[in-house]
Amino acid sequence: MNALLTQLRALVGDAHVLTHDDPATDLSAWEQDWRKRAHGRALAVVRPGSTDEVAGVVKACVAARVSIVPQGGNTGMVVGSVPDDTGTQVVLSLSRMKAVRELDAANLTITVEAGCVLQELQETAERAELLFPLSLAAEGSCTIGGNLATNAGGTQVVRYGNTRDLCLGLEVVTAQGQIWHGLGGLRKDNTGYDLRNLFVGSEGTLGIITAATLKLYPRPAARLTAWTAVPSLDAAVELLGLAHQHLGAGLTGFEVMGQFALSLVNKHFSQLRVPLWRDTPYCVLLENSDSESEAHARAQFERLLETALEREVLNDAVVAENLAQAQQLWHIRESIPLAQAEEGLNIKHDISVPVSRIPAFCHETDALLQREIPGVRLVNFGHLGDGNLHYNVQAPEGTDGPLFLKSYEEKVNSLVFDAVKRYHGSISAEHGIGSLKVGKLPLYKDPVAMALMRQIKLSLDPLNLLNPGRVIEP
């Protein structure tokens, strides 16, 4: 291993190969996932500064038969980017590769390196009076490489799609250390297999994304946000249908939040002043992005809300009067995971079900969990507009959180995932598989699809050195 470390230092510089040999070096930021579900030990953390350096690191590791764990901002939810505890894996951090290589306003594209932080990309587009629409709670620290590797979703999927839908090209270092130059910003390129979509969502198991060409959009002339109280999930689904009818492509956000989820925000972040939550089982947050004017957007919103009130699919509504109020409402939504963490350890699910079946799924699964685990509390919220719920399970009040996870996590996961399967859904909508769900995936995914995935992995990474133990078991 010393020979490998010497070679890595020669490739990227002594300062960018971090090991435990230096007692002053703390590697916990790279070795522990942000949810503190896992803590590994790396042979080294290597921080290349260019695609050529990434390729060199991969070739050196392949020659030494040392596995590589690619890592972006390390904000993932499924323990997919931290090393195991053997002390034999190299963490390849792309944090130094953060340049904006090109912004092509006429082509509505931007090319950035994998370590570019999402918020910095958003701000670069905004300075050019353009929009990069991907929006996540972790946007101040997550990176584009990680967003692509996990096919991140977020709050704008109902209009713009997942990260996959925003990507036009990639630069990738293969498991053999070759470089695929595929950064063309073409919207039409029908010349064979779509390699781009093979690497997007593969969680670093097939290749290492080093740069991407991404879509930009004209900035909307106006954005309006409304917070509504709805009497049921069925009403929320009906409101979504009305929003599609009245707003069309202007509907850029549609988030549902259960009463208990909002009560946690009210409890732990009372300064946020959560509206309308006390007397309704669910609230919905809508966003209307208009290409004409704020007056046009507001008139659309008013017609939508009037129709919804007439049909009794909402009880009350608040429309933000300015950008600051809109940001405050979105901040409440984004604070739900933080409030849940303040309440204690919990069992998280990131599931998708056809929108039409979400009310029945929740009704059945809520009752099932409450019957099997008396007192359990359900933190249900998420992107109803695209059928994605964060269907989380909190321990009964007063219960020890770690003991609850140890005693019930396997049972709860099986109950929820079995229900997802019955409703023809997916056990992972936007967070990925990582190592947390790798053992569950074969139970809930089509066996032919699993076989094809194994063949792809074997073909592209025959030595199983890229992020082993993630997404798919050998």
DAGI-V319657 format. One record per residue. N is the residue number from 1. RES is the residue in one letter. D_LAST is the distance of its C-alpha to the last C-alpha in Angstrom with 2 decimals. Layout:
# DAGI-V319657
n:res:d_last
N:RES:D_LAST
N:RES:D_LAST
This chain:
# DAGI-V319657
n:res:d_last
1:M:24.74
2:N:28.38
3:A:28.37
4:L:25.48
5:L:27.36
6:T:30.50
7:Q:28.93
8:L:27.55
9:R:31.03
10:A:32.60
11:L:30.44
12:V:30.96
13:G:33.82
14:D:34.24
15:A:34.74
16:H:31.32
17:V:29.22
18:L:29.41
19:T:28.62
20:H:29.67
21:D:32.17
22:D:34.64
23:P:35.83
24:A:37.18
25:T:33.80
26:D:32.09
27:L:28.43
28:S:28.03
29:A:28.17
30:W:24.87
31:E:23.26
32:Q:24.04
33:D:23.18
34:W:26.42
35:R:26.21
36:K:25.98
37:R:23.08
38:A:21.24
39:H:22.62
40:G:20.73
41:R:22.13
42:A:21.59
43:L:22.54
44:A:24.35
45:V:24.87
46:V:25.59
47:R:27.65
48:P:28.15
49:G:31.11
50:S:30.33
51:T:27.76
52:D:28.72
53:E:28.07
54:V:24.57
55:A:23.92
56:G:25.48
57:V:23.41
58:V:20.14
59:K:21.56
60:A:22.69
61:C:19.41
62:V:17.61
63:A:20.46
64:A:20.09
65:R:16.27
66:V:16.46
67:S:13.99
68:I:15.75
69:V:16.17
70:P:18.37
71:Q:21.06
72:G:23.99
73:G:26.41
74:N:24.01
75:T:25.36
76:G:22.18
77:M:22.10
78:V:18.50
79:V:17.81
80:G:15.85
81:S:17.82
82:V:18.72
83:P:17.42
84:D:16.28
85:D:19.13
86:T:18.50
87:G:20.82
88:T:18.72
89:Q:17.38
90:V:19.62
91:V:20.44
92:L:21.57
93:S:24.27
94:L:25.81
95:S:28.87
96:R:31.31
97:M:30.49
98:K:32.51
99:A:35.10
100:V:36.38
101:R:36.59
102:E:38.61
103:L:40.10
104:D:41.41
105:A:43.70
106:A:44.82
107:N:41.29
108:L:40.29
109:T:37.27
110:I:36.23
111:T:33.88
112:V:32.48
113:E:30.11
114:A:26.94
115:G:28.58
116:C:31.50
117:V:32.06
118:L:32.34
119:Q:35.88
120:E:37.06
121:L:35.88
122:Q:37.73
123:E:40.82
124:T:40.76
125:A:40.76
126:E:43.50
127:R:45.70
128:A:45.58
129:E:46.61
130:L:43.29
131:L:40.52
132:F:36.79
133:P:36.03
134:L:32.68
135:S:33.73
136:L:31.77
137:A:33.01
138:A:31.19
139:E:32.69
140:G:34.60
141:S:31.53
142:C:28.45
143:T:27.84
144:I:27.39
145:G:24.17
146:G:22.65
147:N:24.42
148:L:22.91
149:A:19.35
150:T:19.56
151:N:22.07
152:A:24.57
153:G:27.29
154:G:30.41
155:T:33.91
156:Q:34.83
157:V:32.17
158:V:34.80
159:R:36.62
160:Y:34.39
161:G:30.83
162:N:27.63
163:T:26.92
164:R:25.32
165:D:28.77
166:L:30.50
167:C:28.60
168:L:30.18
169:G:28.44
170:L:25.98
171:E:25.81
172:V:22.30
173:V:21.17
174:T:18.25
175:A:15.50
176:Q:18.11
177:G:20.93
178:Q:22.71
179:I:24.55
180:W:24.62
181:H:28.06
182:G:27.94
183:L:30.35
184:G:32.94
185:G:34.45
186:L:34.85
187:R:34.82
188:K:34.83
189:D:32.74
190:N:31.88
191:T:30.68
192:G:27.39
193:Y:23.91
194:D:23.86
195:L:21.56
196:R:22.90
197:N:21.48
198:L:18.02
199:F:17.98
200:V:19.95
201:G:17.90
202:S:14.58
203:E:15.14
204:G:14.95
205:T:11.35
206:L:12.89
207:G:16.22
208:I:18.90
209:I:21.79
210:T:25.02
211:A:27.67
212:A:28.40
213:T:31.39
214:L:32.12
215:K:34.74
216:L:37.92
217:Y:40.51
218:P:44.24
219:R:45.05
220:P:46.48
221:A:50.19
222:A:49.77
223:R:47.26
224:L:48.33
225:T:46.57
226:A:47.56
227:W:46.67
228:T:47.41
229:A:47.67
230:V:46.52
231:P:47.36
232:S:44.00
233:L:40.59
234:D:42.16
235:A:44.76
236:A:42.15
237:V:40.52
238:E:44.03
239:L:44.80
240:L:41.73
241:G:43.10
242:L:46.49
243:A:45.03
244:H:43.40
245:Q:46.78
246:H:48.89
247:L:46.77
248:G:44.69
249:A:42.53
250:G:44.25
251:L:42.07
252:T:39.58
253:G:38.69
254:F:38.68
255:E:37.44
256:V:37.99
257:M:38.55
258:G:39.28
259:Q:42.35
260:F:40.61
261:A:38.38
262:L:41.59
263:S:43.39
264:L:40.96
265:V:41.78
266:N:45.44
267:K:45.13
268:H:43.30
269:F:44.54
270:S:47.92
271:Q:49.22
272:L:47.16
273:R:49.47
274:V:47.19
275:P:49.29
276:L:49.86
277:W:47.18
278:R:49.38
279:D:50.67
280:T:47.78
281:P:44.38
282:Y:42.67
283:C:43.44
284:V:42.27
285:L:42.23
286:L:42.94
287:E:43.26
288:N:45.37
289:S:45.21
290:D:48.24
291:S:49.10
292:E:52.85
293:S:54.23
294:E:54.04
295:A:56.93
296:H:55.10
297:A:51.93
298:R:54.03
299:A:55.89
300:Q:52.65
301:F:51.42
302:E:54.75
303:R:54.77
304:L:51.25
305:L:52.14
306:E:55.48
307:T:53.90
308:A:51.29
309:L:54.11
310:E:56.14
311:R:53.31
312:E:52.65
313:V:48.98
314:L:49.67
315:N:52.13
316:D:52.64
317:A:51.41
318:V:51.77
319:V:51.58
320:A:51.11
321:E:54.28
322:N:52.77
323:L:49.61
324:A:49.87
325:Q:49.96
326:A:47.01
327:Q:44.96
328:Q:46.04
329:L:44.79
330:W:41.37
331:H:41.30
332:I:41.77
333:R:38.78
334:E:36.59
335:S:37.86
336:I:36.40
337:P:33.12
338:L:35.28
339:A:37.70
340:Q:35.00
341:A:33.76
342:E:37.41
343:E:37.63
344:G:34.79
345:L:31.10
346:N:29.71
347:I:26.75
348:K:25.79
349:H:24.60
350:D:24.28
351:I:24.61
352:S:26.12
353:V:28.34
354:P:30.85
355:V:33.90
356:S:36.17
357:R:34.20
358:I:33.88
359:P:37.17
360:A:36.35
361:F:32.83
362:C:34.34
363:H:37.26
364:E:35.17
365:T:32.47
366:D:35.11
367:A:37.09
368:L:34.14
369:L:33.09
370:Q:36.73
371:R:37.36
372:E:34.41
373:I:34.95
374:P:38.66
375:G:39.52
376:V:36.14
377:R:36.66
378:L:34.86
379:V:34.48
380:N:34.03
381:F:34.30
382:G:32.76
383:H:32.89
384:L:34.60
385:G:35.51
386:D:31.97
387:G:30.90
388:N:28.86
389:L:29.77
390:H:28.95
391:Y:29.48
392:N:29.62
393:V:30.80
394:Q:33.27
395:A:34.39
396:P:37.86
397:E:40.58
398:G:41.28
399:T:37.97
400:D:36.09
401:G:33.13
402:P:30.63
403:L:31.66
404:F:31.21
405:L:27.62
406:K:26.86
407:S:28.68
408:Y:27.83
409:E:24.79
410:E:22.47
411:K:25.33
412:V:26.31
413:N:22.87
414:S:22.68
415:L:26.26
416:V:25.83
417:F:22.58
418:D:24.07
419:A:27.16
420:V:25.34
421:K:23.81
422:R:27.33
423:Y:28.70
424:H:26.16
425:G:24.81
426:S:21.66
427:I:20.29
428:S:20.05
429:A:22.91
430:E:23.01
431:H:21.24
432:G:17.61
433:I:14.57
434:G:13.90
435:S:12.78
436:L:15.60
437:K:14.44
438:V:10.63
439:G:11.25
440:K:14.08
441:L:12.88
442:P:11.85
443:L:15.33
444:Y:17.20
445:K:15.77
446:D:16.67
447:P:14.34
448:V:15.24
449:A:14.35
450:M:10.82
451:A:10.57
452:L:12.26
453:M:10.15
454:R:6.99
455:Q:9.77
456:I:11.19
457:K:8.41
458:L:8.25
459:S:12.01
460:L:12.85
461:D:10.72
462:P:9.91
463:L:10.18
464:N:7.80
465:L:11.16
466:L:11.90
467:N:11.62
468:P:8.34
469:G:7.75
470:R:9.64
471:V:9.86
472:I:6.46
473:E:3.82
474:P:0.00
